[in-house]
């Protein structure tokens, strides 16, 4: 494959990602793995995830405004 084919393939992959982000704007929070909760070290208590605020999801890059 030559360079032009790699560039075109990269552009197509990027555009597919942008369309995917527009259709599915939320992804699981990476910090809590989508649960929205953190377990205490003792395992008896839970608290909300600080990064997602307990929702368990985050906005994806290029997802647009709400």
Backbone as CSV, one residue per row, in Angstrom:
resi,resn,N_x,N_y,N_z,CA_x,CA_y,CA_z,C_x,C_y,C_z
1,UNK,0.844,-1.182,0.000,0.000,0.000,0.000,0.885,1.239,0.000
2,UNK,0.458,2.210,-0.759,1.235,3.445,-0.781,0.694,4.443,0.248
3,UNK,1.340,5.565,0.344,1.002,6.557,1.365,-0.403,7.118,1.183
4,UNK,-0.811,7.341,-0.034,-2.137,7.916,-0.288,-3.245,6.989,0.214
5,UNK,-3.058,5.688,0.035,-4.064,4.744,0.511,-4.147,4.739,2.030
6,UNK,-3.001,4.877,2.699,-3.003,4.953,4.167,-3.705,6.215,4.654
7,UNK,-3.467,7.326,3.972,-4.107,8.594,4.370,-5.612,8.509,4.174
8,UNK,-6.043,7.998,3.044,-7.479,7.863,2.781,-8.117,6.908,3.784
9,UNK,-7.439,5.814,4.090,-7.960,4.875,5.086,-8.080,5.510,6.459
10,UNK,-7.104,6.332,6.831,-7.159,7.037,8.118,-8.295,8.028,8.180
11,UNK,-8.518,8.740,7.086,-9.621,9.706,7.043,-10.963,8.989,7.136
12,UNK,-11.100,7.875,6.440,-12.353,7.101,6.493,-12.597,6.577,7.910
13,UNK,-11.547,6.076,8.555,-11.696,5.571,9.925,-12.074,6.699,10.883
14,UNK,-11.474,7.865,10.721,-11.798,9.016,11.571,-13.248,9.444,11.370
15,UNK,-13.695,9.513,10.139,-15.085,9.903,9.882,-16.065,8.873,10.435
16,UNK,-15.720,7.603,10.370,-16.577,6.565,10.954,-16.664,6.740,12.470
17,UNK,-15.548,7.092,13.102,-15.545,7.334,14.546,-16.419,8.541,14.898
18,UNK,-16.330,9.602,14.121,-17.136,10.799,14.388,-18.621,10.474,14.248
19,UNK,-19.000,9.725,13.227,-20.407,9.331,13.059,-20.847,8.466,14.233
20,UNK,-20.001,7.546,14.659,-20.321,6.697,15.805,-20.523,7.535,17.068
21,UNK,-19.702,8.551,17.252,-19.842,9.423,18.425,-21.133,10.227,18.380
22,UNK,-21.568,10.598,17.210,-22.830,11.335,17.083,-24.024,10.434,17.390
23,UNK,-23.949,9.173,17.001,-25.049,8.241,17.247,-25.056,7.778,18.696
24,UNK,-23.875,7.443,19.230,-23.727,6.966,20.605,-22.794,7.919,21.349
25,UNK,-23.326,9.042,21.880,-22.448,10.062,22.464,-21.861,9.710,23.828
26,UNK,-22.339,8.670,24.473,-21.837,8.318,25.807,-21.107,6.984,25.780
27,UNK,-20.079,6.902,26.606,-19.330,5.659,26.803,-19.212,5.424,28.300
28,UNK,-18.849,4.220,28.681,-18.687,3.907,30.100,-17.532,4.723,30.678
29,UNK,-17.715,5.177,31.894,-16.666,5.925,32.589,-15.463,4.998,32.777
30,UNK,-14.289,5.500,32.464,-13.086,4.676,32.586,-12.670,4.507,34.041
31,UNK,-13.043,5.446,34.872,-12.614,5.414,36.262,-13.363,4.338,37.057
32,UNK,-14.676,4.266,36.895,-15.487,3.304,37.654,-15.958,2.136,36.788
33,UNK,-15.535,2.104,35.528,-15.904,1.049,34.569,-17.410,0.974,34.326
34,UNK,-18.079,2.119,34.410,-19.494,2.192,34.095,-20.447,1.896,35.229
35,UNK,-19.944,1.607,36.414,-20.841,1.306,37.528,-21.343,2.564,38.217
36,UNK,-20.557,3.630,38.177,-20.926,4.868,38.861,-20.584,4.857,40.335
37,UNK,-19.989,3.764,40.819,-19.712,3.625,42.247,-18.280,3.162,42.476
38,UNK,-17.793,3.479,43.642,-16.522,2.955,44.119,-16.755,2.269,45.444
39,UNK,-16.115,1.165,45.622,-16.211,0.425,46.878,-15.110,0.908,47.813
40,UNK,-15.438,0.990,49.087,-14.438,1.372,50.078,-13.418,0.246,50.230
41,UNK,-12.252,0.545,50.797,-11.260,-0.515,50.980,-11.765,-1.688,51.822
42,UNK,-12.673,-1.416,52.755,-13.209,-2.512,53.568,-14.235,-3.338,52.804
43,UNK,-14.796,-2.754,51.720,-15.780,-3.468,50.921,-17.195,-3.357,51.438
44,UNK,-17.414,-2.581,52.501,-18.745,-2.489,53.101,-19.522,-1.248,52.676
45,UNK,-18.847,-0.262,52.114,-19.512,0.988,51.755,-19.185,1.360,50.310
46,UNK,-20.079,2.134,49.732,-19.895,2.624,48.374,-19.963,4.137,48.386
47,UNK,-19.347,4.735,47.369,-19.492,6.167,47.149,-19.593,6.389,45.655
48,UNK,-20.127,7.531,45.275,-20.244,7.856,43.860,-18.876,8.135,43.262
49,UNK,-18.736,7.807,42.006,-17.500,8.079,41.277,-17.335,9.589,41.138
50,UNK,-16.144,10.085,41.399,-15.902,11.522,41.304,-15.850,11.997,39.858
51,UNK,-15.359,11.173,38.989,-15.187,11.599,37.593,-16.521,11.734,36.868
52,UNK,-17.423,10.785,37.036,-18.698,10.824,36.306,-19.862,11.271,37.182
53,UNK,-19.622,11.492,38.468,-20.685,11.942,39.356,-21.709,10.864,39.676
54,UNK,-21.351,9.605,39.531,-22.272,8.519,39.844,-23.145,8.091,38.686
55,UNK,-22.989,8.696,37.517,-23.803,8.329,36.357,-23.276,7.088,35.648
56,UNK,-21.966,6.852,35.734,-21.387,5.687,35.088,-21.092,5.871,33.621
57,UNK,-21.231,7.067,33.113,-20.955,7.309,31.696,-20.256,8.644,31.512
58,UNK,-19.637,8.787,30.363,-18.911,10.003,30.042,-19.193,10.361,28.597
59,UNK,-19.048,11.634,28.270,-19.213,12.074,26.884,-17.987,11.667,26.082
60,UNK,-18.204,11.164,24.911,-17.097,10.784,24.038,-16.572,12.006,23.295
61,UNK,-15.322,11.943,22.905,-14.700,12.991,22.120,-15.430,13.106,20.794
62,UNK,-15.681,14.323,20.333,-16.393,14.625,19.091,-17.878,14.252,19.140
63,UNK,-18.442,14.124,20.342,-19.853,13.760,20.464,-20.773,14.948,20.250
64,UNK,-20.244,16.152,20.222,-21.067,17.328,20.025,-21.625,17.819,21.344
65,UNK,-22.406,18.883,21.271,-22.990,19.439,22.484,-24.304,18.750,22.804
66,UNK,-24.725,18.892,24.036,-25.964,18.225,24.476,-27.161,18.952,24.015
